[in-house]
Amino acid sequence: MKKRLQETVLELIVQKGLKFTMNDIAARQGISKRTIYEHFNSKQHIIETLVDDAIKEVKQREQMIFQQKNWSYEQKLKAVLLIVPSGLRFGDTEVLMQMKRFAPNEWEKIDHLLQDEWKTVQQIIELGIQEGEFRSLHVPSVIQLLRGASMAIFDPDFHTHEVKPLPEAVATMVDVVMHGMINKREL
């Protein structure tokens, strides 16, 4: 039942953003609010659970990618940088803005993930340099560049002026980081 409630909330977030109510959940599920409160003690608790699940998903996907034996470090780096959680709609601009405004504690968790959780990326880059797949670069500078780019791309304020969905903006960022901006032409 808890998973069904979470799925219902994700559907409501797509329709209403974070402005859904416990009554909306109950009506959608055809249950009483009391049943919801058996699994979640508040709307905030539901949002907290969804954010925690999304962060857990990101970390699990990172580890699955990192452990791929037959992938190049370039493939691993690109795949890790392209991760956008599938559950909570981080790709929805309005949800990001509402999260920052109405769920600041949960936004702080997302912000922490974007700023501080770069160990897997760092390992991939360092191993790629050791194996000669990447150029020898100052890894802390690369991580800082990626951190800044990610913060900018995931910033809800950026999306108020931009119409591209978040996954497309992330893909552009990754493409520029991995391949630069110069159009390589044969001479």
C-alpha positions as a Markdown table, in Angstrom:
| # | Residue | x | y | z |
|---|---|---|---|---|
| 1 | Met | 0.0 | 0.0 | 0.0 |
| 2 | Lys | 2.8 | 2.4 | 0.8 |
| 3 | Lys | 4.3 | 2.0 | -2.7 |
| 4 | Arg | 0.8 | 2.6 | -4.2 |
| 5 | Leu | 0.5 | 5.7 | -2.2 |
| 6 | Gln | 3.9 | 6.9 | -3.4 |
| 7 | Glu | 3.0 | 6.2 | -7.0 |
| 8 | Thr | -0.3 | 8.1 | -6.6 |
| 9 | Val | 1.6 | 11.1 | -5.1 |
| 10 | Leu | 4.1 | 11.0 | -8.0 |
| 11 | Glu | 1.1 | 11.2 | -10.4 |
| 12 | Leu | -0.4 | 14.1 | -8.4 |
| 13 | Ile | 2.9 | 15.9 | -8.5 |
| 14 | Val | 2.9 | 15.7 | -12.3 |
| 15 | Gln | -0.6 | 17.2 | -12.3 |
| 16 | Lys | -0.5 | 19.6 | -9.4 |
| 17 | Gly | 3.1 | 20.0 | -8.4 |
| 18 | Leu | 3.6 | 20.0 | -4.6 |
| 19 | Lys | 0.2 | 21.6 | -4.2 |
| 20 | Phe | -1.5 | 18.2 | -3.8 |
| 21 | Thr | -3.4 | 17.5 | -0.6 |
| 22 | Met | -4.0 | 14.4 | 1.5 |
| 23 | Asn | -7.6 | 14.6 | 0.3 |
| 24 | Asp | -6.3 | 14.4 | -3.3 |
| 25 | Ile | -4.4 | 11.2 | -2.4 |
| 26 | Ala | -7.4 | 9.6 | -0.7 |
| 27 | Ala | -9.8 | 10.5 | -3.5 |
| 28 | Arg | -7.4 | 9.1 | -6.1 |
| 29 | Gln | -6.9 | 5.9 | -4.2 |
| 30 | Gly | -10.5 | 5.6 | -3.1 |
| 31 | Ile | -9.5 | 5.3 | 0.6 |
| 32 | Ser | -9.8 | 7.3 | 3.7 |
| 33 | Lys | -7.2 | 9.8 | 4.9 |
| 34 | Arg | -6.8 | 7.6 | 7.9 |
| 35 | Thr | -5.4 | 4.8 | 5.7 |
| 36 | Ile | -2.8 | 7.2 | 4.4 |
| 37 | Tyr | -1.8 | 8.2 | 7.9 |
| 38 | Glu | -1.1 | 4.6 | 8.7 |
| 39 | His | 1.8 | 4.8 | 6.3 |
| 40 | Phe | 2.8 | 8.5 | 6.3 |
| 41 | Asn | 2.3 | 10.9 | 9.2 |
| 42 | Ser | 2.1 | 14.0 | 6.9 |
| 43 | Lys | 2.4 | 15.3 | 3.4 |
| 44 | Gln | 5.9 | 16.4 | 4.3 |
| 45 | His | 6.7 | 12.8 | 5.3 |
| 46 | Ile | 5.6 | 11.6 | 1.8 |
| 47 | Ile | 7.8 | 14.2 | 0.1 |
| 48 | Glu | 10.7 | 13.4 | 2.3 |
| 49 | Thr | 10.3 | 9.7 | 1.4 |
| 50 | Leu | 10.1 | 10.5 | -2.3 |
| 51 | Val | 13.3 | 12.6 | -2.2 |
| 52 | Asp | 15.2 | 10.0 | -0.1 |
| 53 | Asp | 14.1 | 7.3 | -2.6 |
| 54 | Ala | 15.3 | 9.4 | -5.5 |
| 55 | Ile | 18.7 | 10.1 | -3.9 |
| 56 | Lys | 19.0 | 6.4 | -3.1 |
| 57 | Glu | 18.2 | 5.5 | -6.8 |
| 58 | Val | 20.9 | 7.9 | -8.0 |
| 59 | Lys | 23.5 | 6.3 | -5.7 |
| 60 | Gln | 22.5 | 2.8 | -6.7 |
| 61 | Arg | 22.6 | 3.6 | -10.4 |
| 62 | Glu | 26.0 | 5.2 | -10.0 |
| 63 | Gln | 27.3 | 2.0 | -8.4 |
| 64 | Met | 25.8 | -0.2 | -11.0 |
| 65 | Ile | 27.4 | 1.9 | -13.7 |
| 66 | Phe | 30.8 | 2.0 | -11.9 |
| 67 | Gln | 30.8 | -1.8 | -11.6 |
| 68 | Gln | 30.3 | -2.4 | -15.4 |
| 69 | Lys | 33.3 | -4.4 | -16.3 |
| 70 | Asn | 33.1 | -4.1 | -20.1 |
| 71 | Trp | 32.4 | -0.4 | -20.2 |
| 72 | Ser | 35.1 | 2.2 | -21.0 |
| 73 | Tyr | 35.7 | 5.0 | -18.4 |
| 74 | Glu | 34.2 | 7.4 | -21.0 |
| 75 | Gln | 31.0 | 5.3 | -21.1 |
| 76 | Lys | 30.8 | 5.1 | -17.3 |
| 77 | Leu | 31.5 | 8.8 | -16.8 |
| 78 | Lys | 28.9 | 9.8 | -19.4 |
| 79 | Ala | 26.3 | 7.4 | -18.0 |
| 80 | Val | 26.8 | 8.6 | -14.4 |
| 81 | Leu | 26.6 | 12.3 | -15.4 |
| 82 | Leu | 23.4 | 11.7 | -17.3 |
| 83 | Ile | 21.5 | 10.2 | -14.3 |
| 84 | Val | 18.2 | 12.0 | -13.5 |
| 85 | Pro | 16.1 | 10.2 | -11.0 |
| 86 | Ser | 13.0 | 8.4 | -12.5 |
| 87 | Gly | 10.8 | 8.7 | -9.4 |
| 88 | Leu | 10.5 | 12.2 | -8.1 |
| 89 | Arg | 10.0 | 14.5 | -11.1 |
| 90 | Phe | 13.3 | 16.4 | -10.9 |
| 91 | Gly | 12.9 | 16.9 | -14.6 |
| 92 | Asp | 9.8 | 19.0 | -14.0 |
| 93 | Thr | 10.8 | 22.7 | -13.6 |
| 94 | Glu | 7.8 | 23.6 | -11.6 |
| 95 | Val | 8.4 | 20.8 | -9.1 |
| 96 | Leu | 12.0 | 22.0 | -8.7 |
| 97 | Met | 10.9 | 25.5 | -8.0 |
| 98 | Gln | 8.2 | 24.4 | -5.5 |
| 99 | Met | 10.7 | 22.0 | -3.8 |
| 100 | Lys | 13.1 | 24.9 | -3.2 |
| 101 | Arg | 10.3 | 27.1 | -1.9 |
| 102 | Phe | 8.0 | 24.8 | -0.1 |
| 103 | Ala | 10.2 | 21.9 | 1.0 |
| 104 | Pro | 13.5 | 23.6 | 1.9 |
| 105 | Asn | 14.8 | 20.6 | 3.9 |
| 106 | Glu | 14.2 | 18.2 | 1.0 |
| 107 | Trp | 15.7 | 20.7 | -1.4 |
| 108 | Glu | 18.8 | 20.9 | 0.9 |
| 109 | Lys | 19.2 | 17.1 | 0.4 |
| 110 | Ile | 19.1 | 17.5 | -3.3 |
| 111 | Asp | 21.5 | 20.4 | -3.1 |
| 112 | His | 23.8 | 18.3 | -1.0 |
| 113 | Leu | 23.7 | 15.5 | -3.6 |
| 114 | Leu | 24.6 | 18.0 | -6.3 |
| 115 | Gln | 27.4 | 19.6 | -4.3 |
| 116 | Asp | 29.0 | 16.9 | -2.3 |
| 117 | Glu | 28.4 | 13.5 | -3.8 |
| 118 | Trp | 31.1 | 13.2 | -6.4 |
| 119 | Lys | 33.2 | 10.3 | -5.2 |
| 120 | Thr | 32.1 | 7.9 | -7.9 |
| 121 | Val | 32.7 | 10.5 | -10.6 |
| 122 | Gln | 36.1 | 11.2 | -9.1 |
| 123 | Gln | 37.0 | 7.5 | -9.1 |
| 124 | Ile | 36.0 | 7.1 | -12.7 |
| 125 | Ile | 38.1 | 10.1 | -13.8 |
| 126 | Glu | 41.1 | 9.0 | -11.8 |
| 127 | Leu | 41.0 | 5.5 | -13.2 |
| 128 | Gly | 40.4 | 6.8 | -16.7 |
| 129 | Ile | 43.5 | 9.0 | -16.3 |
| 130 | Gln | 45.6 | 6.0 | -15.0 |
| 131 | Glu | 44.5 | 3.9 | -17.9 |
| 132 | Gly | 45.3 | 6.6 | -20.4 |
| 133 | Glu | 41.7 | 7.0 | -21.5 |
| 134 | Phe | 41.5 | 10.5 | -20.2 |
| 135 | Arg | 44.0 | 13.3 | -20.5 |
| 136 | Ser | 46.0 | 14.0 | -17.3 |
| 137 | Leu | 44.0 | 16.8 | -15.7 |
| 138 | His | 43.8 | 18.2 | -12.2 |
| 139 | Val | 40.9 | 16.1 | -10.9 |
| 140 | Pro | 39.7 | 18.5 | -8.2 |
| 141 | Ser | 39.3 | 21.2 | -10.8 |
| 142 | Val | 37.3 | 18.9 | -13.1 |
| 143 | Ile | 35.0 | 17.9 | -10.2 |
| 144 | Gln | 34.5 | 21.6 | -9.3 |
| 145 | Leu | 33.6 | 22.3 | -13.0 |
| 146 | Leu | 31.1 | 19.4 | -13.0 |
| 147 | Arg | 29.7 | 20.5 | -9.6 |
| 148 | Gly | 29.2 | 24.1 | -10.8 |
| 149 | Ala | 27.6 | 22.9 | -14.1 |
| 150 | Ser | 25.3 | 20.5 | -12.4 |
| 151 | Met | 24.2 | 23.1 | -9.8 |
| 152 | Ala | 23.4 | 25.5 | -12.7 |
| 153 | Ile | 21.5 | 23.0 | -14.7 |
| 154 | Phe | 19.5 | 21.7 | -11.7 |
| 155 | Asp | 18.8 | 25.2 | -10.4 |
| 156 | Pro | 15.0 | 25.9 | -10.7 |
| 157 | Asp | 15.7 | 29.5 | -11.5 |
| 158 | Phe | 17.5 | 28.5 | -14.7 |
| 159 | His | 14.4 | 26.6 | -15.8 |
| 160 | Thr | 12.0 | 29.6 | -15.4 |
| 161 | His | 13.7 | 31.1 | -18.5 |
| 162 | Glu | 14.4 | 27.9 | -20.4 |
| 163 | Val | 11.9 | 25.6 | -22.1 |
| 164 | Lys | 14.1 | 22.5 | -22.5 |
| 165 | Pro | 13.3 | 19.6 | -20.2 |
| 166 | Leu | 15.9 | 18.9 | -17.5 |
| 167 | Pro | 17.1 | 15.6 | -19.0 |
| 168 | Glu | 17.9 | 17.5 | -22.3 |
| 169 | Ala | 19.7 | 20.3 | -20.4 |
| 170 | Val | 21.7 | 17.6 | -18.5 |
| 171 | Ala | 22.5 | 15.9 | -21.8 |
| 172 | Thr | 23.8 | 19.2 | -23.3 |
| 173 | Met | 26.0 | 19.8 | -20.3 |
| 174 | Val | 27.4 | 16.2 | -20.5 |
| 175 | Asp | 28.1 | 16.5 | -24.2 |
| 176 | Val | 30.0 | 19.8 | -23.7 |
| 177 | Val | 32.0 | 18.4 | -20.8 |
| 178 | Met | 32.8 | 15.2 | -22.7 |
| 179 | His | 33.4 | 16.6 | -26.2 |
| 180 | Gly | 33.8 | 20.3 | -25.9 |
| 181 | Met | 32.2 | 22.9 | -28.2 |
| 182 | Ile | 34.5 | 22.9 | -31.1 |
| 183 | Asn | 33.1 | 21.3 | -34.3 |
| 184 | Lys | 35.9 | 19.1 | -35.4 |
| 185 | Arg | 36.4 | 19.3 | -39.2 |
| 186 | Glu | 38.7 | 17.3 | -41.3 |
| 187 | Leu | 41.4 | 19.5 | -42.9 |
